[in-house]
Amino acid sequence: MFPRNHGRELTPLSRNKLPEPPVLGYASTPRRRSRDATLEFPAGATSSRTVVDDDDLEEDDLIDERRNLLANMGSSTDAPQNPPAEVQDGERHHIDSDMAKRIVRKIDFNIIPLLFITYMFNFMDKTILSSASVFGLRTDTHLKGQNYSWVSSIFYFGYFTWTYPTSVLIARLPVAKYMTANTFFWGAVVALTAACTNYGGLLTVRFLLGVAEATITPAFMFLTSTWYTRDEIPTRTGIWFAGNSVGGLVASFVAFGFGHISSDDKVGPWRWMYIILGVLTFVWAFVLLIWLPDTISKARFLKPEERRYAADRVVVAGTGSTEKTHWKWDQVVECMIDPKTWFIFGLEIITQIPNGGTQNFANLVIKSFGFTSLQSTLINIPYSLLSAAIIAGTGWIAGRYRKMNCILIAIVVLPCITGAAIIYSRESVSSGVQLFGYFLLSPGPAAMPLAMSLVSANYRGVTKKMTMSSLLFLAYCAGNIAGPQFFKASEEPHYNTAFRTIMICYSLVVVLALGLRFYLQWMNAKRTREEGYEGSAGGAGAVGGGKVMQAEGTAGDVADMVDRVELRPEDYEDVTDWKTAGFRYRL
């Protein structure tokens, strides 16, 4: 971690030459660094050399572009963007440490429960299919062979179809209202699933459910980066993502309760599951409509001076303001040529192939160990609790330590490799050991929120971040579409192909996670050499005309950072991480 700076003017590092690896894409156009290029720095940080390479005129132009970026300290070429209303109007109030903590607690109390409960419904409505499969759904809808696998996968085709359009709409529309409209739609679709009587009907509603739910996670990532600093993002992402596992726990209780309904009932247990969850989701959408604000400036639970501080803190220690956004195609291009984009894309695919299978076949796998349908739903309760604890715990660690994200991704999948190996060799082990192997799969879901927090904390620029989010969830869909197909009906109940695939995928996750960490570490060192000063992985980059704030991550420390800098209109501009001087990546 870099030494604390707290708003000192930037000072150059030693200009000793270090060998540089090949450039993999630091800026939107590939460049080589001229040995004798002049680099300009803000006040107090200068270093001049003479350009002698007359043949490299194109490279000199690129160096001039880099000089301008450094001189402007993160401002874009766009016209300056006005700050939010709360920032423009009224006298700026001093925020002490205690008040800063109260404001963060207010934000947590009013935002996080809404995201957590919504994500809980999101997961329950998507995965109740697994419980329904052992309570008559496959029989009542006449599913045969691989039909059930395709019913599982078709959800992600709908998700895939709507992922990019919804990312564009999130950046352009009032995000809370848009997300609420999707929640109304998805609640209605879940309730209508109870009316399905055949394979075609199930495919239709599952596809529509995928379309409806495609908005939720990208919108949550956008909202998290809107409200929280880079040090707070991983912990908050871990908390609301844990709603997944808590949703699995609640779904198990729901399935256990409705599983006692007699098979002679005209509606049947699996249909009641969908009706109740669909109605509850629809009602919950009214809560979101009333309470969830679109932006910081519209948060009624904060006073005007609190809204100003909340807006300033993400400009100083977050990933920039999201108050006024426009879709920028140059940011799309930058995202597509950024190497870290494809590291994260690959990680997402290979973590979701195992997830897509185990999520929808969990109850069938547990039944294959020798348990009944009701027992399989109860076994998923402690499994979900364990998974929720791991997700929240790893999120806290990633928020507390800036160099742990990639290492944690590698760590959480190691038990999954062992668990899949145990289940794969089930013929030589007892049912109890097989169940232990199943529980070793529980840390696996924690890899996704850790990857998501890397996106939220390491990408600046609204369009670039939303483009990365859409790519992230395209990978999510691809993995979840493929996953169920490895659970072949001809191999039931052992599913050897599936568990062999799970072992391979999680082994590749370890390699990719460590590769991503190495790349981000190299990029930080490269940027430090080029800019001539230490940046920050806890701040938003250079603000206030040339200050990089080093944060410890506490609310009081962020308040101190905001106090020590006079923000300018250009600090509220929509600028990417590549074009923000002093911005360093979390590892």
C-alpha positions as CSV (number, residue, x, y, z in Angstrom):
1,M,0.0,0.0,0.0
2,F,1.3,3.5,-0.8
3,P,2.1,5.9,2.0
4,R,-0.7,8.3,2.8
5,N,-0.7,11.6,0.8
6,H,-3.9,13.3,1.9
7,G,-3.9,15.9,-0.8
8,R,-0.2,16.9,-1.1
9,E,0.8,18.1,-4.5
10,L,2.2,15.2,-6.5
11,T,5.9,14.7,-6.6
12,P,7.9,12.8,-9.2
13,L,9.5,9.5,-8.6
14,S,13.0,8.7,-9.6
15,R,13.3,8.7,-13.4
16,N,15.7,5.7,-13.4
17,K,14.9,3.6,-16.5
18,L,13.3,0.3,-15.9
19,P,12.9,-2.4,-18.6
20,E,9.3,-2.4,-19.9
21,P,7.3,-5.4,-21.0
22,P,5.4,-5.2,-24.3
23,V,2.6,-2.7,-24.2
24,L,-0.7,-4.6,-24.1
25,G,-3.1,-1.7,-24.4
26,Y,-2.6,1.2,-22.0
27,A,-4.3,3.7,-24.3
28,S,-6.8,3.5,-27.1
29,T,-4.0,3.4,-29.7
30,P,-1.0,1.2,-29.2
31,R,2.2,3.1,-28.6
32,R,5.9,2.7,-27.8
33,R,7.5,5.0,-25.3
34,S,10.3,7.0,-26.8
35,R,13.4,6.8,-24.8
36,D,13.9,10.6,-24.9
37,A,10.2,11.7,-24.7
38,T,9.4,14.8,-22.6
39,L,6.8,14.1,-19.9
40,E,5.0,17.1,-18.2
41,F,3.5,16.9,-14.7
42,P,1.4,19.2,-12.6
43,A,2.8,21.8,-10.4
44,G,5.9,20.6,-8.5
45,A,6.3,17.4,-10.6
46,T,8.2,18.1,-13.8
47,S,10.6,16.1,-15.8
48,S,11.9,17.3,-19.2
49,R,13.9,15.5,-21.8
50,T,14.7,16.2,-25.5
51,V,12.9,14.4,-28.3
52,V,15.5,13.2,-30.8
53,D,13.6,10.5,-32.8
54,D,12.6,12.5,-35.9
55,D,11.2,9.4,-37.7
56,D,8.6,8.6,-35.0
57,L,6.3,11.6,-35.6
58,E,3.2,9.5,-35.0
59,E,4.6,8.3,-31.7
60,D,5.5,11.9,-30.8
61,D,1.8,12.9,-31.3
62,L,0.8,10.1,-28.9
63,I,3.3,11.3,-26.4
64,D,1.9,14.9,-26.7
65,E,-1.6,13.4,-26.1
66,R,-0.2,11.8,-22.9
67,R,1.3,15.1,-21.8
68,N,-2.0,16.8,-22.2
69,L,-3.8,14.1,-20.1
70,L,-1.3,14.5,-17.3
71,A,-1.4,18.3,-17.5
72,N,-5.2,18.3,-17.3
73,M,-5.2,15.7,-14.5
74,G,-8.1,13.6,-15.7
75,S,-10.2,16.1,-17.6
76,S,-11.7,15.0,-20.8
77,T,-11.9,16.7,-24.2
78,D,-15.7,17.2,-23.7
79,A,-17.2,20.4,-22.5
80,P,-17.0,20.7,-18.7
81,Q,-20.0,19.0,-17.0
82,N,-21.8,20.9,-14.3
83,P,-21.7,19.3,-10.9
84,P,-25.0,18.0,-9.3
85,A,-27.4,20.7,-8.0
86,E,-26.4,20.0,-4.4
87,V,-22.8,20.7,-5.2
88,Q,-23.5,23.9,-7.1
89,D,-25.9,25.5,-4.7
90,G,-25.3,26.6,-1.1
91,E,-22.3,26.9,1.2
92,R,-20.1,23.9,1.6
93,H,-20.4,22.4,5.1
94,H,-17.5,20.8,7.0
95,I,-18.2,17.1,7.5
96,D,-16.4,15.6,10.5
97,S,-15.6,11.9,11.0
98,D,-18.7,11.2,13.1
99,M,-21.0,12.9,10.6
100,A,-19.4,11.1,7.7
101,K,-20.0,7.7,9.5
102,R,-23.6,8.7,10.0
103,I,-24.1,9.5,6.4
104,V,-22.6,6.2,5.3
105,R,-24.8,4.4,7.7
106,K,-27.8,6.2,6.3
107,I,-26.9,5.2,2.8
108,D,-26.3,1.6,4.0
109,F,-29.6,1.5,5.8
110,N,-31.6,2.9,2.9
111,I,-29.9,1.3,-0.1
112,I,-28.4,-2.1,0.8
113,P,-31.6,-3.7,2.3
114,L,-33.4,-2.9,-0.9
115,L,-30.7,-4.4,-3.1
116,F,-30.3,-7.4,-0.8
117,I,-34.0,-8.3,-0.7
118,T,-34.4,-7.7,-4.5
119,Y,-31.5,-10.0,-5.2
120,M,-33.0,-12.6,-2.9
121,F,-36.2,-12.6,-4.9
122,N,-34.1,-12.6,-8.1
123,F,-32.3,-15.8,-7.1
124,M,-35.4,-17.5,-5.7
125,D,-37.5,-16.9,-8.7
126,K,-34.8,-18.1,-11.0
127,T,-33.8,-21.2,-9.1
128,I,-37.1,-22.4,-7.7
129,L,-37.1,-24.6,-10.8
130,S,-34.6,-26.9,-9.1
131,S,-37.1,-27.6,-6.2
132,A,-40.1,-27.7,-8.5
133,S,-38.3,-30.4,-10.5
134,V,-38.6,-32.9,-7.6
135,F,-42.2,-32.0,-6.8
136,G,-43.9,-32.9,-10.0
137,L,-42.9,-30.2,-12.6
138,R,-41.2,-32.7,-14.9
139,T,-44.1,-35.1,-14.8
140,D,-46.9,-32.4,-15.1
141,T,-45.2,-30.7,-18.1
142,H,-44.2,-34.0,-19.8
143,L,-40.5,-33.3,-19.9
144,K,-38.3,-36.0,-21.4
145,G,-34.6,-36.6,-22.0
146,Q,-32.7,-33.3,-22.2
147,N,-35.9,-31.2,-22.0
148,Y,-35.2,-30.2,-18.4
149,S,-31.7,-29.1,-19.2
150,W,-33.0,-26.8,-22.0
151,V,-35.7,-25.4,-19.7
152,S,-32.8,-24.5,-17.3
153,S,-30.6,-23.1,-20.1
154,I,-33.3,-21.1,-22.0
155,F,-33.4,-18.6,-19.1
156,Y,-29.9,-17.5,-20.1
157,F,-30.8,-17.1,-23.8
158,G,-33.4,-14.5,-22.7
159,Y,-30.8,-12.9,-20.4
160,F,-28.2,-12.9,-23.2
161,T,-30.6,-11.3,-25.6
162,W,-31.4,-8.3,-23.3
163,T,-28.0,-7.9,-21.7
164,Y,-26.5,-5.3,-24.0
165,P,-29.7,-3.3,-24.7
166,T,-30.3,-3.0,-20.9
167,S,-26.8,-1.8,-20.3
168,V,-27.4,1.1,-22.7
169,L,-30.8,1.8,-21.1
170,I,-29.3,1.8,-17.5
171,A,-26.9,4.5,-18.6
172,R,-29.7,6.6,-20.2
173,L,-32.8,6.1,-18.1
174,P,-33.5,6.8,-14.4
175,V,-31.9,3.6,-13.2
176,A,-34.2,2.9,-10.1
177,K,-37.4,3.4,-12.0
178,Y,-36.2,1.3,-15.0
179,M,-35.2,-1.5,-12.6
180,T,-38.5,-1.3,-10.8
181,A,-40.4,-1.7,-14.1
182,N,-38.4,-4.9,-14.8
183,T,-39.2,-6.2,-11.3
184,F,-43.0,-5.8,-11.9
185,F,-42.6,-7.7,-15.2
186,W,-40.5,-10.5,-13.7
187,G,-42.9,-11.0,-10.8
188,A,-45.8,-11.4,-13.3
189,V,-43.8,-13.9,-15.4
190,V,-43.0,-16.0,-12.3
191,A,-46.6,-16.2,-11.3
192,L,-47.7,-17.2,-14.9
193,T,-45.2,-20.1,-14.8
194,A,-47.8,-21.9,-12.7
195,A,-50.1,-22.0,-15.8
196,C,-47.6,-24.0,-17.9
197,T,-48.7,-27.5,-18.9
198,N,-46.1,-28.4,-21.5
199,Y,-42.5,-28.1,-22.6
200,G,-43.2,-25.2,-25.0
201,G,-44.9,-23.1,-22.3
202,L,-42.0,-23.6,-19.9
203,L,-39.5,-22.5,-22.5
204,T,-41.5,-19.3,-23.2
205,V,-41.8,-18.2,-19.6
206,R,-38.2,-19.1,-18.7
207,F,-37.0,-17.0,-21.7
208,L,-39.1,-14.0,-20.7
209,L,-37.9,-14.4,-17.1
210,G,-34.3,-14.2,-18.4
211,V,-35.2,-11.0,-20.3
212,A,-36.8,-9.5,-17.1
213,E,-33.9,-10.3,-14.8
214,A,-31.1,-9.3,-17.1
215,T,-31.4,-5.7,-15.8
216,I,-31.1,-6.4,-12.1
217,T,-27.4,-7.2,-11.6
218,P,-25.9,-4.6,-14.0
219,A,-28.2,-2.0,-12.4
220,F,-27.0,-3.1,-8.9
221,M,-23.4,-2.7,-10.0
222,F,-24.2,0.8,-11.4
223,L,-25.9,1.8,-8.2
224,T,-23.1,0.5,-6.0
225,S,-20.5,2.6,-7.8
226,T,-22.9,5.5,-7.7
227,W,-23.1,5.5,-3.9
228,Y,-19.8,4.0,-2.6
229,T,-16.1,4.5,-2.7
230,R,-13.6,2.1,-4.2
231,D,-12.8,0.6,-0.8
232,E,-16.5,0.2,0.1
233,I,-17.6,-1.4,-3.2
234,P,-16.3,-5.0,-2.6
235,T,-17.9,-5.2,0.8
236,R,-21.3,-3.8,-0.3
237,T,-21.3,-6.0,-3.4
238,G,-20.6,-9.0,-1.2
239,I,-23.5,-8.1,1.1
240,W,-26.2,-7.7,-1.6
241,F,-24.9,-10.6,-3.6
242,A,-25.3,-12.8,-0.5
243,G,-29.0,-12.3,-1.1
244,N,-28.4,-15.1,-3.7
245,S,-27.6,-17.6,-1.0
246,V,-30.2,-16.3,1.5
247,G,-32.7,-16.6,-1.4
248,G,-31.6,-20.2,-1.8
249,L,-32.2,-20.8,1.9
250,V,-35.7,-19.2,1.8
251,A,-36.5,-21.1,-1.4
252,S,-35.6,-24.3,0.4
253,F,-38.0,-23.5,3.3
254,V,-40.7,-22.6,0.7
255,A,-40.2,-25.8,-1.1
256,F,-40.2,-27.8,2.1
257,G,-43.5,-26.2,3.2
258,F,-45.3,-26.6,-0.2
259,G,-43.8,-30.1,-0.6
260,H,-46.2,-31.3,2.0
261,I,-49.2,-30.4,-0.1
262,S,-50.9,-33.6,-1.3
263,S,-50.4,-34.7,-4.8
264,D,-54.1,-34.9,-5.1
265,D,-54.4,-31.1,-4.8
266,K,-55.6,-29.6,-8.1
267,V,-52.9,-27.0,-8.2
268,G,-50.0,-29.0,-6.9
269,P,-47.0,-28.1,-4.8
270,W,-44.7,-26.8,-7.6
271,R,-47.4,-24.5,-9.0
272,W,-48.0,-23.0,-5.5
273,M,-44.3,-22.2,-5.3
274,Y,-44.4,-20.1,-8.4
275,I,-47.7,-18.4,-7.6
276,I,-46.6,-17.3,-4.1
277,L,-43.1,-16.1,-5.2
278,G,-44.4,-14.3,-8.2
279,V,-47.0,-12.4,-6.2
280,L,-44.4,-11.5,-3.5
281,T,-42.0,-10.2,-6.2
282,F,-44.7,-8.1,-7.8
283,V,-45.6,-6.5,-4.4
284,W,-42.0,-5.9,-3.6
285,A,-41.6,-3.8,-6.8
286,F,-43.9,-1.2,-5.2
287,V,-41.4,-0.8,-2.4
288,L,-38.6,-0.1,-4.9
289,L,-40.8,2.3,-6.8
290,I,-41.4,4.4,-3.6
291,W,-38.1,4.2,-1.8
292,L,-35.1,3.6,-4.2
293,P,-33.7,6.9,-5.6
294,D,-32.3,7.1,-9.1
295,T,-29.3,9.3,-8.1
296,I,-27.7,10.9,-5.0
297,S,-29.4,14.2,-5.8
298,K,-32.8,12.6,-5.5
299,A,-32.2,10.8,-2.2
300,R,-35.0,12.0,0.1
301,F,-33.4,10.3,3.1
302,L,-30.4,12.7,3.0
303,K,-30.4,16.4,3.8
304,P,-29.0,18.8,1.2
305,E,-25.6,19.1,2.8
306,E,-25.5,15.2,3.2
307,R,-26.3,14.8,-0.5
308,R,-23.5,17.2,-1.4
309,Y,-21.0,15.2,0.7
310,A,-22.3,11.9,-0.7
311,A,-21.7,13.2,-4.2
312,D,-18.3,14.6,-3.4
313,R,-17.0,11.4,-1.7
314,V,-17.5,9.3,-4.9
315,V,-15.7,11.9,-7.0
316,V,-12.7,11.9,-4.6
317,A,-12.6,8.3,-3.5
318,G,-14.9,6.4,-5.9
319,T,-15.0,5.9,-9.6
320,G,-16.5,9.3,-10.5
321,S,-19.9,10.8,-10.7
322,T,-22.8,9.0,-12.4
323,E,-25.2,12.0,-12.0
324,K,-25.2,13.0,-15.7
325,T,-24.4,10.4,-18.2
326,H,-24.3,10.0,-22.0
327,W,-23.4,7.0,-24.1
328,K,-19.9,7.4,-25.6
329,W,-18.7,5.1,-28.3
330,D,-15.1,5.9,-27.7
331,Q,-15.5,4.4,-24.3
332,V,-17.0,1.3,-25.8
333,V,-13.9,0.9,-28.0
334,E,-11.6,1.5,-25.1
335,C,-13.4,-1.2,-23.1
336,M,-13.1,-3.7,-26.0
337,I,-9.3,-3.2,-26.3
338,D,-8.6,-3.2,-22.6
339,P,-6.8,-6.6,-21.7
340,K,-8.3,-6.7,-18.2
341,T,-11.8,-6.9,-19.9
342,W,-11.0,-10.2,-21.5
343,F,-9.3,-11.6,-18.3
344,I,-12.6,-10.9,-16.4
345,F,-14.7,-12.2,-19.3
346,G,-12.8,-15.5,-19.3
347,L,-13.1,-15.8,-15.5
348,E,-16.8,-15.2,-15.7
349,I,-17.5,-17.9,-18.3
350,I,-15.5,-20.6,-16.5
351,T,-17.0,-19.9,-13.1
352,Q,-20.5,-19.9,-14.5
353,I,-20.3,-23.3,-16.3
354,P,-20.2,-25.1,-12.9
355,N,-22.8,-22.7,-11.5
356,G,-25.3,-23.2,-14.3
357,G,-25.3,-26.9,-13.7
358,T,-25.2,-27.2,-9.9
359,Q,-27.8,-24.4,-9.5
360,N,-30.5,-26.2,-11.5
361,F,-29.5,-29.8,-10.7
362,A,-28.7,-29.4,-7.0
363,N,-31.8,-31.2,-5.7
364,L,-31.4,-34.0,-8.2
365,V,-27.8,-34.5,-7.3
366,I,-28.6,-34.6,-3.5
367,K,-31.4,-37.1,-4.2
368,S,-28.8,-39.3,-6.0
369,F,-26.9,-39.6,-2.7
370,G,-29.9,-41.5,-1.4
371,F,-32.0,-38.7,0.2
372,T,-35.7,-38.0,-0.4
373,S,-37.2,-34.9,-2.1
374,L,-38.0,-33.3,1.2
375,Q,-34.6,-34.1,2.7
376,S,-32.9,-32.6,-0.4
377,T,-34.6,-29.2,0.2
378,L,-33.6,-29.2,3.9
379,I,-29.9,-30.1,3.0
380,N,-29.8,-26.9,0.9
381,I,-30.5,-24.7,3.9
382,P,-27.1,-25.1,5.7
383,Y,-25.4,-25.1,2.2
384,S,-27.0,-21.7,1.5
385,L,-26.0,-20.3,4.9
386,L,-22.4,-21.4,4.4
387,S,-22.3,-19.9,0.9
388,A,-23.8,-16.6,2.1
389,A,-21.2,-16.3,4.9
390,I,-18.4,-17.0,2.5
391,I,-19.7,-14.4,0.0
392,A,-20.1,-11.7,2.6
393,G,-16.7,-12.6,4.3
394,T,-14.7,-12.5,1.1
395,G,-16.4,-9.3,0.1
396,W,-15.3,-7.7,3.4
397,I,-11.7,-8.9,3.0
398,A,-11.6,-7.6,-0.6
399,G,-12.8,-4.2,0.6
400,R,-10.4,-4.1,3.5
401,Y,-7.3,-5.2,1.5
402,R,-6.8,-3.7,-1.9
403,K,-4.5,-6.5,-3.2
404,M,-6.7,-9.5,-2.4
405,N,-9.5,-9.7,-5.0
406,C,-7.8,-12.0,-7.5
407,I,-6.1,-14.1,-4.8
408,L,-9.5,-14.6,-3.1
409,I,-11.1,-15.7,-6.4
410,A,-8.4,-18.4,-6.6
411,I,-8.8,-19.4,-3.0
412,V,-12.6,-19.9,-3.0
413,V,-12.6,-22.3,-6.0
414,L,-9.9,-24.6,-4.5
415,P,-12.4,-26.5,-2.2
416,C,-14.8,-26.8,-5.2
417,I,-12.1,-28.7,-7.2
418,T,-11.9,-31.2,-4.2
419,G,-15.7,-31.4,-3.9
420,A,-16.2,-32.1,-7.5
421,A,-13.5,-34.8,-7.4
422,I,-15.2,-36.5,-4.5
423,I,-18.6,-36.6,-6.2
424,Y,-16.9,-37.8,-9.4
425,S,-15.5,-40.8,-7.6
426,R,-18.7,-41.4,-5.7
427,E,-18.7,-45.1,-6.4
428,S,-15.8,-45.6,-4.0
429,V,-17.1,-43.4,-1.2
430,S,-20.1,-43.4,1.2
431,S,-23.1,-41.2,1.0
432,G,-21.9,-39.0,3.8
433,V,-18.6,-38.3,2.1
434,Q,-20.5,-37.5,-1.1
435,L,-22.6,-35.0,0.8
436,F,-19.4,-33.5,2.3
437,G,-18.1,-33.1,-1.3
438,Y,-21.3,-31.3,-2.2
439,F,-20.8,-28.8,0.6
440,L,-17.3,-28.2,-0.6
441,L,-18.9,-26.6,-3.7
442,S,-20.5,-23.9,-1.6
443,P,-17.6,-21.3,-1.8
444,G,-17.8,-21.3,-5.6
445,P,-20.5,-18.7,-6.0
446,A,-18.3,-16.2,-4.1
447,A,-16.0,-15.9,-7.2
448,M,-18.7,-13.9,-9.1
449,P,-19.2,-11.0,-6.7
450,L,-15.4,-10.7,-6.4
451,A,-15.1,-10.4,-10.2
452,M,-18.0,-7.9,-10.2
453,S,-16.4,-5.7,-7.6
454,L,-13.2,-5.6,-9.7
455,V,-15.4,-4.2,-12.5
456,S,-17.1,-1.7,-10.3
457,A,-13.9,-0.5,-8.6
458,N,-11.4,-0.7,-11.6
459,Y,-13.5,0.8,-14.4
460,R,-14.1,4.5,-14.8
461,G,-16.4,6.1,-17.3
462,V,-20.1,5.2,-17.3
463,T,-20.2,3.8,-20.8
464,K,-17.0,1.9,-20.4
465,K,-18.3,0.4,-17.1
466,M,-21.7,-0.5,-18.6
467,T,-20.0,-2.0,-21.6
468,M,-17.9,-4.2,-19.3
469,S,-21.0,-5.1,-17.3
470,S,-22.8,-6.2,-20.5
471,L,-19.7,-8.3,-21.5
472,L,-19.6,-9.7,-18.0
473,F,-23.2,-10.9,-18.2
474,L,-22.8,-12.2,-21.7
475,A,-20.1,-14.4,-20.3
476,Y,-22.4,-15.2,-17.4
477,C,-25.1,-16.3,-19.8
478,A,-22.8,-18.4,-22.0
479,G,-21.5,-20.3,-18.9
480,N,-25.0,-20.9,-17.5
481,I,-26.3,-22.0,-20.9
482,A,-23.5,-24.5,-21.3
483,G,-23.5,-25.7,-17.7
484,P,-26.7,-27.7,-17.6
485,Q,-25.8,-29.4,-20.9
486,F,-23.0,-31.3,-19.1
487,F,-25.6,-32.9,-16.9
488,K,-26.6,-35.5,-19.4
489,A,-29.9,-37.4,-18.8
490,S,-28.1,-40.6,-20.0
491,E,-25.7,-40.3,-17.1
492,E,-28.3,-39.7,-14.4
493,P,-27.9,-40.0,-11.4
494,H,-24.0,-39.8,-11.4
495,Y,-23.5,-37.1,-14.0
496,N,-19.8,-37.9,-14.5
497,T,-19.3,-35.6,-17.4
498,A,-20.6,-32.7,-15.4
499,F,-18.4,-33.1,-12.4
500,R,-15.3,-33.7,-14.6
501,T,-16.1,-30.4,-16.3
502,I,-16.5,-28.7,-13.0
503,M,-13.0,-29.8,-11.9
504,I,-11.4,-28.5,-15.2
505,C,-13.2,-25.2,-15.1
506,Y,-12.3,-24.3,-11.5
507,S,-8.7,-25.3,-12.1
508,L,-8.6,-22.8,-15.0
509,V,-10.1,-20.1,-12.7
510,V,-7.0,-20.3,-10.5
511,V,-4.7,-19.8,-13.5
512,L,-6.8,-16.9,-14.9
513,A,-7.2,-15.1,-11.6
514,L,-3.5,-15.1,-10.9
515,G,-2.8,-14.0,-14.5
516,L,-5.2,-11.1,-14.1
517,R,-3.5,-10.1,-10.8
518,F,-0.1,-10.1,-12.5
519,Y,-1.4,-7.9,-15.4
520,L,-3.0,-5.4,-13.0
521,Q,0.1,-5.2,-10.9
522,W,2.2,-4.6,-14.0
523,M,-0.2,-1.9,-15.3
524,N,0.1,-0.1,-11.9
525,A,3.9,-0.1,-12.1
526,K,3.8,1.0,-15.7
527,R,1.5,3.9,-15.0
528,T,3.7,5.0,-12.1
529,R,6.8,5.0,-14.3
530,E,5.0,7.0,-17.0
531,E,3.3,9.5,-14.7
532,G,6.2,9.9,-12.4
533,Y,4.3,9.6,-9.1
534,E,2.5,7.1,-7.0
535,G,-1.2,7.0,-7.7
536,S,-3.9,5.5,-5.5
537,A,-6.0,2.3,-5.7
538,G,-8.3,3.8,-3.1
539,G,-9.0,7.1,-4.6
540,A,-10.6,8.3,-7.9
541,G,-7.3,9.6,-9.3
542,A,-6.1,13.1,-9.5
543,V,-8.8,15.7,-8.6
544,G,-8.9,19.4,-7.6
545,G,-6.2,20.4,-10.1
546,G,-3.6,17.8,-9.3
547,K,-4.1,16.0,-6.0
548,V,-4.1,12.2,-5.6
549,M,-5.6,11.3,-2.3
550,Q,-4.4,8.2,-0.4
551,A,-7.2,6.7,1.6
552,E,-7.3,4.2,4.4
553,G,-10.8,3.4,3.5
554,T,-12.6,4.6,6.6
555,A,-15.5,7.0,6.5
556,G,-13.5,9.6,8.6
557,D,-10.6,9.3,6.2
558,V,-12.8,9.9,3.2
559,A,-14.3,12.9,4.9
560,D,-10.8,14.2,5.5
561,M,-10.0,13.7,1.8
562,V,-13.1,15.7,0.7
563,D,-12.2,18.5,3.1
564,R,-8.6,18.8,1.8
565,V,-9.5,19.2,-1.9
566,E,-11.5,21.9,-3.7
567,L,-13.3,20.0,-6.5
568,R,-13.6,21.6,-9.9
569,P,-16.3,21.2,-12.6
570,E,-14.0,18.9,-14.6
571,D,-13.7,16.5,-11.7
572,Y,-17.4,15.6,-12.3
573,E,-16.7,14.7,-16.0
574,D,-17.3,11.2,-17.3
575,V,-13.7,10.1,-17.8
576,T,-12.3,6.6,-18.1
577,D,-9.7,4.9,-16.0
578,W,-7.1,5.0,-18.8
579,K,-7.5,8.8,-19.1
580,T,-7.5,9.5,-15.3
581,A,-4.0,10.4,-14.0
582,G,-3.2,8.9,-10.6
583,F,-5.8,6.1,-11.0
584,R,-4.4,2.7,-9.9
585,Y,-6.1,-0.7,-10.0
586,R,-7.2,-2.9,-7.2
587,L,-5.6,-6.3,-7.4
